[in-house]
Amino acid sequence: MDTAGTDMFARYTYAPNRLGYCGPAEAAALRSGSSADIRAVAPRFSGVWPYLRVMARLTGIDDPLDRRLVESYWLGGGVGADLDPDDFMSELLAVIGPVAGAYWTHLTPELSTEAAASHCFHVFGVYPWSRLLGRGFDDHPVSVLDNCRINWGTVVSRDEAGVALRCRSLVWNGQVLELSAPSIRRADLWADGYSSVPDVAVGDEVGVHWGRLCGRLLQGQVRDLEVSTARQLKATNLRLAARGDP
């Protein structure tokens, strides 16, 4: 069986899992590189796994950890971009709705106006953080949104501990969320003796999740991230401007 999908799943879930934000306390399984280990823990990720299940069902791809689905979820574009938002939202709510508590009352069919089969939608539309903006304590929600989304950047230097990246940050100007002009930020390269791209080099385009490198990106993947992020920010800003948060 092709292991490209399980490998990508592990690389992009490792950082939030290690921080205790998502999935079981079994980061070692994600570091092992064993497809069997990764497949065993993947269904315990309450964020990404429902999306992959729904995407598999709607695309007719049997394996939720097929590379096409995993890449589309994390980076946008690909097979998930062609799914009907209403159909996708209906299927997703059928999976996550029964386990959503009072904190998630915004999870209704009305979210289909923002819906996309991607992590970017999960961050800005499903998670509640965007709904806390403009209420007097914006720094923390913006930080969470910025770290949780998949960012992209160009490596401009590296040392043994990490890299310096030229990338854009998420900012809130009191009315809209937008991306800043490019600036230099640090990103960790190693954690617990593990790195997803130990041989990363100056000039590489990379994906970043919660301050850690997830892998190199091709130009088409960078473009998918740019497009999916811009789309989601536009949809979120429309909701925030209306202040009728569903």
Backbone torsions as a table, in degrees:
resi	resn	phi	psi	omega
1	MET	NA	139.5	179.1
2	ASP	-62.4	128.8	-177.8
3	THR	-99.2	4.9	-176.6
4	ALA	-62.1	-38.1	-179.3
5	GLY	-68.8	-43.9	179.4
6	THR	-66.2	-37.0	178.8
7	ASP	-62.5	-45.2	-179.8
8	MET	-67.7	-39.6	176.6
9	PHE	-55.6	-47.3	-177.5
10	ALA	-64.8	-43.2	-176.1
11	ARG	-65.1	-36.4	-177.3
12	TYR	-87.6	-19.3	177.2
13	THR	-93.6	-12.9	-172.3
14	TYR	-60.2	-48.5	-174.7
15	ALA	-61.5	-52.8	179.5
16	PRO	-66.3	-30.0	177.5
17	ASN	-66.9	-43.6	179.9
18	ARG	-64.0	-32.2	178.7
19	LEU	-80.6	-5.6	178.6
20	GLY	84.8	16.3	-176.2
21	TYR	-91.5	-20.9	-172.5
22	CYS	-154.5	136.8	174.7
23	GLY	81.4	-179.4	-177.9
24	PRO	-76.5	167.2	179.0
25	ALA	-82.5	61.3	-176.3
26	GLU	-137.4	51.2	-177.8
27	ALA	-59.5	-26.9	-179.3
28	ALA	-59.8	-33.8	178.5
29	ALA	-63.6	-34.7	179.2
30	LEU	-73.8	-27.6	179.9
31	ARG	-82.5	-20.5	-169.6
32	SER	-66.8	-27.9	-176.1
33	GLY	80.4	-0.7	179.5
34	SER	-82.2	120.9	179.1
35	SER	-59.7	-38.2	179.9
36	ALA	-63.5	-42.8	178.7
37	ASP	-63.4	-43.2	-179.0
38	ILE	-65.7	-42.9	178.8
39	ARG	-63.6	-30.7	-179.1
40	ALA	-69.9	-33.9	-176.6
41	VAL	-96.4	-18.8	-174.6
42	ALA	-54.2	-42.7	-179.2
43	PRO	-65.2	-9.0	-179.4
44	ARG	-93.9	6.1	174.3
45	PHE	-93.6	103.1	-171.7
46	SER	-72.3	-12.9	177.0
47	GLY	-86.4	-67.8	-172.5
48	VAL	-72.9	-36.0	-171.9
49	TRP	-60.7	-44.5	177.4
50	PRO	-58.3	-37.1	178.3
51	TYR	-63.2	-47.0	-178.5
52	LEU	-63.2	-38.1	176.9
53	ARG	-62.1	-47.9	-178.8
54	VAL	-66.2	-43.3	179.0
55	MET	-61.7	-39.1	178.4
56	ALA	-62.7	-44.2	-178.4
57	ARG	-65.1	-43.0	-175.2
58	LEU	-77.2	-24.3	178.9
59	THR	-94.7	-13.8	-176.9
60	GLY	79.2	13.2	176.1
61	ILE	-87.8	120.4	-170.4
62	ASP	-64.2	-38.4	-171.5
63	ASP	-97.6	115.1	177.9
64	PRO	-59.6	-20.9	179.5
65	LEU	-99.9	18.4	171.7
66	ASP	-60.6	137.8	-177.2
67	ARG	-53.6	-37.7	-178.0
68	ARG	-61.6	-38.2	179.7
69	LEU	-74.8	-45.2	-178.0
70	VAL	-62.4	-45.5	179.8
71	GLU	-64.4	-42.5	179.8
72	SER	-63.3	-39.6	179.3
73	TYR	-64.3	-50.4	-173.7
74	TRP	-73.8	-36.8	-170.6
75	LEU	-108.8	-10.1	-173.8
76	GLY	81.2	176.6	-178.8
77	GLY	68.9	-166.5	176.6
78	GLY	65.8	-153.9	-171.6
79	VAL	-64.7	-28.5	-178.6
80	GLY	-74.7	-23.5	-175.5
81	ALA	-68.9	-21.1	-177.5
82	ASP	-92.6	-1.6	-178.8
83	LEU	-74.3	142.6	178.6
84	ASP	-67.2	126.6	-176.5
85	PRO	-60.0	-38.8	179.9
86	ASP	-66.3	-45.8	178.8
87	ASP	-62.5	-43.8	-178.8
88	PHE	-63.3	-46.0	-178.0
89	MET	-64.3	-39.4	178.5
90	SER	-61.4	-45.3	179.6
91	GLU	-67.1	-40.8	-179.3
92	LEU	-65.3	-43.2	179.7
93	LEU	-63.5	-32.6	178.0
94	ALA	-64.1	-26.6	-179.9
95	VAL	-88.9	-48.7	-173.4
96	ILE	-93.4	-19.7	-178.5
97	GLY	-57.7	-46.9	-177.3
98	PRO	-62.1	-21.9	-178.4
99	VAL	-104.8	1.1	179.6
100	ALA	-82.6	133.7	-179.9
101	GLY	-94.4	-166.7	-177.8
102	ALA	-62.5	-24.9	179.9
103	TYR	-67.6	-15.5	-173.7
104	TRP	-117.9	34.4	-178.2
105	THR	-66.2	-13.2	178.1
106	HIS	-76.6	-6.2	-179.2
107	LEU	-82.0	87.8	-179.0
108	THR	-131.6	168.0	178.5
109	PRO	-58.1	-21.9	179.6
110	GLU	-61.8	-20.5	178.8
111	LEU	-68.9	-7.5	180.0
112	SER	-62.9	-21.0	176.5
113	THR	-66.7	-21.3	177.9
114	GLU	-107.4	-12.1	-165.3
115	ALA	-64.3	141.8	172.4
116	ALA	-154.0	149.4	-179.5
117	ALA	-82.5	65.7	-175.7
118	SER	-151.8	159.7	176.8
119	HIS	-62.6	-33.6	-179.0
120	CYS	-60.3	-42.0	175.4
121	PHE	-64.0	-41.0	180.0
122	HIS	-59.8	-42.7	-178.3
123	VAL	-66.9	-49.9	-172.0
124	PHE	-91.2	-27.4	-176.6
125	GLY	-102.7	-41.5	-175.7
126	VAL	-87.6	-50.4	175.0
127	TYR	-60.0	150.2	-175.4
128	PRO	-82.6	-4.4	-168.0
129	TRP	-62.0	-37.3	-179.2
130	SER	-64.4	-23.0	-179.1
131	ARG	-79.2	-6.2	178.1
132	LEU	-95.6	-4.2	-178.2
133	LEU	-73.5	147.4	177.7
134	GLY	77.7	18.5	-178.0
135	ARG	-120.4	20.0	171.6
136	GLY	98.5	-4.1	178.7
137	PHE	-144.2	70.0	-169.0
138	ASP	-85.0	-24.6	-171.7
139	ASP	-59.4	-45.1	-176.9
140	HIS	-67.6	-48.9	177.4
141	PRO	-57.6	-40.7	179.7
142	VAL	-64.6	-40.7	178.7
143	SER	-62.2	-44.3	179.3
144	VAL	-63.6	-46.8	-179.9
145	LEU	-60.6	-41.4	-177.7
146	ASP	-68.5	-39.6	-179.8
147	ASN	-75.5	-33.5	-175.1
148	CYS	-78.6	-33.2	176.7
149	ARG	-66.1	158.2	174.4
150	ILE	-84.0	114.2	178.0
151	ASN	-94.5	167.5	177.9
152	TRP	-138.4	151.9	-179.6
153	GLY	-166.4	172.3	179.6
154	THR	-108.2	129.2	179.0
155	VAL	-71.4	124.7	179.2
156	VAL	-108.8	-18.7	173.5
157	SER	-164.4	161.9	176.9
158	ARG	-148.0	154.0	171.1
159	ASP	-137.1	-167.8	-176.3
160	GLU	-67.3	-27.8	-175.4
161	ALA	-90.9	-32.3	-175.1
162	GLY	-172.6	-163.6	-177.1
163	VAL	-132.5	158.8	168.6
164	ALA	-103.1	130.7	-176.6
165	LEU	-118.6	144.0	166.9
166	ARG	-95.5	113.4	-176.2
167	CYS	-152.6	177.7	-178.7
168	ARG	-110.7	142.6	179.8
169	SER	-104.3	158.0	175.2
170	LEU	-84.2	132.6	178.4
171	VAL	-132.3	153.9	178.0
172	TRP	-123.2	120.7	-176.6
173	ASN	-97.7	13.2	-178.5
174	GLY	98.6	-14.0	179.9
175	GLN	-131.9	-39.6	-177.8
176	VAL	-135.9	154.1	169.6
177	LEU	-90.7	136.6	179.2
178	GLU	-153.7	168.9	177.6
179	LEU	-95.0	138.9	-179.8
180	SER	-73.9	173.5	167.8
181	ALA	-65.9	154.3	179.8
182	PRO	-58.9	140.0	175.9
183	SER	-144.6	175.5	-178.1
184	ILE	-96.4	129.0	177.6
185	ARG	-133.0	152.0	175.9
186	ARG	-89.8	148.8	173.3
187	ALA	-139.7	138.2	179.8
188	ASP	-69.3	145.0	178.0
189	LEU	-103.7	-32.6	-175.6
190	TRP	-124.5	147.9	170.8
191	ALA	-151.0	125.9	-179.9
192	ASP	55.2	34.6	-179.4
193	GLY	75.6	10.2	-177.0
194	TYR	-115.2	140.2	171.8
195	SER	-141.4	137.0	178.2
196	SER	-76.3	-24.5	179.7
197	VAL	-140.2	70.6	-175.8
198	PRO	-63.0	-23.1	-177.8
199	ASP	-101.6	20.9	-179.3
200	VAL	-55.6	143.0	-174.7
201	ALA	-128.5	158.8	175.9
202	VAL	-57.1	133.2	-178.7
203	GLY	99.8	-16.3	179.1
204	ASP	-68.2	142.6	169.0
205	GLU	-92.1	131.9	-174.2
206	VAL	-135.6	155.5	171.8
207	GLY	-96.3	146.9	-176.5
208	VAL	-133.1	134.3	178.5
209	HIS	-135.9	121.5	-178.5
210	TRP	50.6	44.6	172.7
211	GLY	78.3	7.6	-179.0
212	ARG	-124.6	144.0	177.6
213	LEU	-67.7	140.1	179.6
214	CYS	-111.9	-19.4	-179.9
215	GLY	154.2	166.4	175.6
216	ARG	-71.6	154.1	177.7
217	LEU	-122.8	138.5	170.3
218	LEU	-79.9	162.7	-178.4
219	GLN	-59.1	-37.9	178.3
220	GLY	-64.9	-34.4	177.9
221	GLN	-71.3	-37.9	174.7
222	VAL	-60.6	-43.6	179.8
223	ARG	-63.1	-41.0	178.0
224	ASP	-60.6	-42.2	177.9
225	LEU	-64.1	-43.1	179.0
226	GLU	-60.0	-47.1	-176.7
227	VAL	-67.5	-46.6	-177.9
228	SER	-67.4	-35.5	177.9
229	THR	-68.3	-44.8	178.9
230	ALA	-61.5	-41.3	179.1
231	ARG	-62.0	-45.5	-176.6
232	GLN	-68.8	-38.9	177.8
233	LEU	-63.6	-39.7	177.9
234	LYS	-61.8	-46.2	-179.5
235	ALA	-64.9	-41.8	-179.9
236	THR	-66.5	-42.0	179.9
237	ASN	-64.4	-34.7	175.9
238	LEU	-62.9	-41.7	178.0
239	ARG	-66.1	-44.5	-179.5
240	LEU	-64.4	-36.0	178.8
241	ALA	-66.3	-35.6	179.0
242	ALA	-74.7	-25.5	-177.6
243	ARG	52.6	32.3	172.9
244	GLY	-116.1	53.0	-173.6
245	ASP	-50.4	117.1	177.4
246	PRO	-70.4	NA	NA
